[in-house]
Amino acid sequence: MQDMQVIKILVADGHAIVASGVAQVLGGIADFQVIGQAKTGEETFRLFEYYSPDVVSIDIDLPGTISGLEVIRLLRTKSPNIRVVVLTNCLEEVIIQDALQLGALSYLLKNASADELIQAVRSAYRGLPTLSPEVTQIVIRGLTTPNGYHLTAREHQVLELLAQGWNNHEIAKQLNISLSTVQFHVSNILNKLGVHNRIEATAFAIRHKLAG
């Protein structure tokens, strides 16, 4: 009989009761192994480096100096093949867009059933995305919003501030995101608009009424 492929999972949630519940649900599946539970962004990344899990289940709202979004970016930078499943209560469009753009494969709300979570982890391991129905509606709405340049809600925010002359540090503070995340969004904006620098992006945005 062929050996069973075990999926190693790291659970990250700032609420101990939730983390324990998720770990209990996933740990009860024969081919799942919960290798650790993290309560902060820093601990998540530390345990990730130590255990090298296949899938990370993470809440966006993690306590600590490293946000859940920043953890996703760090995980994907360190290991592009890591599968990230967001399990959260956050339904803000800019957060959802950021999480997916930074490399999260799936985005579930905490009202998901145990079976839905199990299936999402199993699908993520195979490289297949899973979105809660409410999240799917928000993503589709964002994709069908006519801006012509496929900018996400967060990229629109960053572009607005760029056009006002704000630097990356100021934008990071205003939007409560890391400097590296701002740089990530600025790079995407330049690529999508087909311009080479911030000055060209500002001129383009004003000319095409993408920013005030």
Secondary structure, 3 states (H helix, E strand, C coil): CCCCCCEEEEEECCCHHHHHHHHHHHHCCCCEEEEEEECCHHHHHHHHHHHCCCEEEECCCCCCCCCHHHHHHHHHHHCCCCEEEEEECCCCHHHHHHHHHCCCCEEEECCCCHHHHHHHHHHHHCCCCCECHHHHHHHHHHHHCCCCCCCCHHHHHHHHHHHCCCCHHHHHHHHCCCHHHHHHHHHHHHHHHCCCCHHHHHHHHHHCCCCC
